[in-house]
Amino acid sequence: MKIDFVDLKAQYASISREVDKAIRRVVVNSDFILGKDVESFEREFAAYCEVAHAIGVDSGASALELVLRAYDVGDGDEVITASHTFSATAFAISATGAKPVFVDVDQHTYNMNPALVEAAITPRTKAIMPVHLYGQPADIDEISRIARKHNLLLIEDACQAHGAKFQGKRVGSFGDSAAFSFYPGKNLGAYGDGGMIVTNDATVADKLRILRNCGQSEKYKHVMVGFNRRLDSLQAAVLRAKLPHLDDWNQARRTAAALYKELLADADHVVTPREGADRTHVYHLYVIQHPHRDALMTHLREQGVSAGLHYPTPVHLQPCYEFLKVPRGSLPVTESLASRVISLPMYPELTREQIEFVCDSVKQFPVQ
């Protein structure tokens, strides 16, 4: 059996008529840039996230960067975030001229450890940017409390957590603003790049609409130096077709994760994900730990199972951040995870037979 890490073709097959109709609508109307589908999707996604405003942009990375710029984060500022994440989280901070300050993560949820946040706050700190990693909400209640106590911005990196909930409330609705990615493999994925910023702040929303559209308040009236970071109408149309299915897809992921957990319970040396209290994990990725990760990955590949690494090198140890001089060993949980994590196939269309095959393949790995 050959099992892909993700199968976008299977998803398309299930909703092809809806997607084809949506794409055709944009093409026939020739409504390609900031068209009606963008406006409609922004309203629909804002309602889904239980917030007042949503601003579509061209990627999750742009969403993270522009939201920081909208709050005037820049030179001399510091933003506290996690190093166990995709590098774009930190790149967005650096792009504004601010400095990313990394704190370690919780060993069970893999998200920012709130007990370490206050020690990282300095007079230069302007914002805290927790990451809802792999689809699991961070401990956003405690992080929010810290942000309020120190009068800091709270910006959620929700790029992997579409539809996830903390205490029954959707991620993206806790902070001052939040950023989402619609990269094709995400729980809600476009057919190319795309992103979204959500907020309840009307002033910030208006500023973001100007920033993403070349600084224009109206055509050819540039009221600030802006960027060409608009969400494409074709991608918005695809996302509109997909959004009504998101909760069902997330539930399918949770069902797959429960089966993985059950079948891997007796697997030697395997640590399965732990869902934090009061959280609804949507399993963008199903990440296990193993002390012989690289050898296990080779073994799975030989069995026909594709697996992924998220993430093999922490951001603070990437060559591009050597100048920050964050010493190896300073984030022990993050660094340990980087050598142990492996992502198993995860998508809503996974069958029980496929999951059983993956788990059997893991269990067949010879103990070393």
JOBEL-V427047 format. One record per residue. N is the residue number from 1. RES is the residue in one letter. PHI is phi in whole degrees, -180 to 180 (* if undefined). D_LAST is the distance of its C-alpha to the last C-alpha in whole Angstrom. Layout:
((N:RES:PHI:D_LAST) (N:RES:PHI:D_LAST))
//
This chain:
((1:M:*:25) (2:K:-111:25) (3:I:-123:25) (4:D:-74:26) (5:F:-66:25) (6:V:-145:29) (7:D:-127:32) (8:L:-73:35) (9:K:-66:37) (10:A:-64:36) (11:Q:-66:38) (12:Y:-60:41) (13:A:-59:41) (14:S:-79:42) (15:I:-134:44) (16:S:-60:46) (17:R:-63:49) (18:E:-65:49) (19:V:-68:48) (20:D:-61:50) (21:K:-64:53) (22:A:-66:52) (23:I:-65:51) (24:R:-60:55) (25:R:-57:56) (26:V:-67:56) (27:V:-65:56) (28:V:-63:60) (29:N:-79:61) (30:S:50:60) (31:D:-108:58) (32:F:-89:56) (33:I:-118:56) (34:L:48:56) (35:G:-84:57) (36:K:-63:58) (37:D:-67:54) (38:V:-66:53) (39:E:-60:55) (40:S:-67:54) (41:F:-65:51) (42:E:-60:51) (43:R:-64:53) (44:E:-68:51) (45:F:-73:48) (46:A:-60:50) (47:A:-63:51) (48:Y:-62:47) (49:C:-84:46) (50:E:65:49) (51:V:-130:50) (52:A:-85:53) (53:H:-136:53) (54:A:-138:50) (55:I:-126:50) (56:G:-79:49) (57:V:-134:47) (58:D:-85:45) (59:S:-169:42) (60:G:-67:40) (61:A:-62:40) (62:S:-64:44) (63:A:-60:44) (64:L:-65:42) (65:E:-67:44) (66:L:-66:47) (67:V:-67:47) (68:L:-66:46) (69:R:-63:49) (70:A:-63:52) (71:Y:-98:51) (72:D:62:52) (73:V:-73:49) (74:G:-167:49) (75:D:-51:49) (76:G:88:49) (77:D:-87:47) (78:E:-125:44) (79:V:-128:41) (80:I:-84:39) (81:T:-151:36) (82:A:-99:32) (83:S:-94:30) (84:H:-86:27) (85:T:-167:29) (86:F:-71:30) (87:S:-59:32) (88:A:-60:35) (89:T:-58:36) (90:A:-75:36) (91:F:-59:38) (92:A:-62:41) (93:I:-66:41) (94:S:-62:42) (95:A:-62:44) (96:T:-83:46) (97:G:96:46) (98:A:-82:45) (99:K:-111:42) (100:P:-75:38) (101:V:-117:37) (102:F:-95:34) (103:V:-120:32) (104:D:-75:29) (105:V:-110:28) (106:D:-72:27) (107:Q:-71:23) (108:H:-99:24) (109:T:-95:27) (110:Y:70:25) (111:N:-100:29) (112:M:-44:32) (113:N:-84:32) (114:P:-64:35) (115:A:-67:35) (116:L:-103:35) (117:V:-71:37) (118:E:-61:41) (119:A:-67:39) (120:A:-90:39) (121:I:-77:43) (122:T:-128:45) (123:P:-60:49) (124:R:-90:48) (125:T:-67:45) (126:K:-116:47) (127:A:-153:44) (128:I:-116:41) (129:M:-124:39) (130:P:-73:36) (131:V:-111:34) (132:H:-85:33) (133:L:-77:30) (134:Y:65:28) (135:G:105:31) (136:Q:-103:31) (137:P:-61:34) (138:A:-68:34) (139:D:-76:35) (140:I:-70:39) (141:D:-65:41) (142:E:-70:40) (143:I:-66:40) (144:S:-61:43) (145:R:-61:45) (146:I:-65:44) (147:A:-62:45) (148:R:-65:48) (149:K:-58:49) (150:H:-105:48) (151:N:56:50) (152:L:-111:48) (153:L:-67:47) (154:L:-121:44) (155:I:-114:43) (156:E:-85:40) (157:D:-91:38) (158:A:-106:37) (159:C:-64:36) (160:Q:-115:33) (161:A:-134:35) (162:H:-58:38) (163:G:90:39) (164:A:-66:37) (165:K:-131:39) (166:F:-124:39) (167:Q:51:41) (168:G:81:42) (169:K:-111:43) (170:R:-69:42) (171:V:-63:40) (172:G:100:43) (173:S:-107:45) (174:F:-95:44) (175:G:-86:45) (176:D:-63:48) (177:S:-157:46) (178:A:-147:43) (179:A:-121:42) (180:F:-125:40) (181:S:-115:39) (182:F:-116:39) (183:Y:-51:37) (184:P:-51:37) (185:G:-84:33) (186:K:-72:34) (187:N:-56:35) (188:L:-120:39) (189:G:-117:38) (190:A:-85:41) (191:Y:-104:42) (192:G:167:41) (193:D:-82:41) (194:G:-178:43) (195:G:-156:43) (196:M:-152:45) (197:I:-113:46) (198:V:-121:47) (199:T:-164:50) (200:N:-101:52) (201:D:-94:54) (202:A:-64:57) (203:T:-65:58) (204:V:-65:54) (205:A:-60:54) (206:D:-62:57) (207:K:-64:56) (208:L:-66:53) (209:R:-63:55) (210:I:-76:57) (211:L:-59:54) (212:R:-73:52) (213:N:-114:55) (214:C:61:56) (215:G:73:58) (216:Q:-95:61) (217:S:-84:62) (218:E:-153:64) (219:K:-57:65) (220:Y:70:65) (221:K:-112:66) (222:H:-96:63) (223:V:-92:63) (224:M:-155:60) (225:V:-73:57) (226:G:-120:55) (227:F:-139:52) (228:N:-94:52) (229:R:-129:49) (230:R:-84:51) (231:L:-72:49) (232:D:-71:50) (233:S:-62:52) (234:L:-63:50) (235:Q:-67:47) (236:A:-61:49) (237:A:-64:50) (238:V:-62:46) (239:L:-66:45) (240:R:-63:48) (241:A:-67:47) (242:K:-85:44) (243:L:-54:45) (244:P:-63:46) (245:H:-94:43) (246:L:-59:40) (247:D:-63:40) (248:D:-66:40) (249:W:-63:37) (250:N:-63:35) (251:Q:-66:36) (252:A:-64:34) (253:R:-63:31) (254:R:-65:31) (255:T:-66:31) (256:A:-63:28) (257:A:-64:26) (258:A:-64:27) (259:L:-69:26) (260:Y:-54:22) (261:K:-61:22) (262:E:-64:23) (263:L:-77:21) (264:L:-97:18) (265:A:-60:19) (266:D:-108:16) (267:A:-79:13) (268:D:-61:10) (269:H:69:10) (270:V:-89:13) (271:V:-110:16) (272:T:-91:19) (273:P:-62:22) (274:R:-116:25) (275:E:-88:28) (276:G:-67:31) (277:A:-62:34) (278:D:62:37) (279:R:-123:35) (280:T:-113:35) (281:H:-76:32) (282:V:-107:32) (283:Y:48:29) (284:H:-54:30) (285:L:-132:26) (286:Y:-108:23) (287:V:-112:21) (288:I:-108:17) (289:Q:-116:15) (290:H:-152:11) (291:P:-67:9) (292:H:-118:8) (293:R:-55:11) (294:D:-64:12) (295:A:-67:10) (296:L:-63:10) (297:M:-63:14) (298:T:-63:14) (299:H:-60:13) (300:L:-63:15) (301:R:-60:18) (302:E:-66:17) (303:Q:-85:18) (304:G:95:21) (305:V:-104:20) (306:S:-84:21) (307:A:-132:20) (308:G:-129:21) (309:L:-121:20) (310:H:-138:23) (311:Y:-140:23) (312:P:-76:21) (313:T:-130:23) (314:P:-59:26) (315:V:-60:29) (316:H:-69:30) (317:L:-105:28) (318:Q:-70:29) (319:P:-55:32) (320:C:-69:35) (321:Y:-112:34) (322:E:-59:34) (323:F:-65:38) (324:L:-74:37) (325:K:56:35) (326:V:-86:33) (327:P:-71:30) (328:R:-59:27) (329:G:99:26) (330:S:-78:29) (331:L:-124:27) (332:P:-63:24) (333:V:-68:23) (334:T:-56:24) (335:E:-69:22) (336:S:-66:19) (337:L:-60:19) (338:A:-59:19) (339:S:-95:16) (340:R:-121:14) (341:V:-81:17) (342:I:-146:17) (343:S:-99:20) (344:L:-87:20) (345:P:-52:23) (346:M:-152:26) (347:Y:-163:30) (348:P:-61:33) (349:E:-87:33) (350:L:-57:30) (351:T:-95:30) (352:R:-59:28) (353:E:-60:27) (354:Q:-66:26) (355:I:-64:24) (356:E:-60:23) (357:F:-65:21) (358:V:-60:19) (359:C:-66:18) (360:D:-62:17) (361:S:-65:15) (362:V:-63:13) (363:K:-68:12) (364:Q:-78:12) (365:F:-64:9) (366:P:-67:6) (367:V:-65:4) (368:Q:-110:0))
//
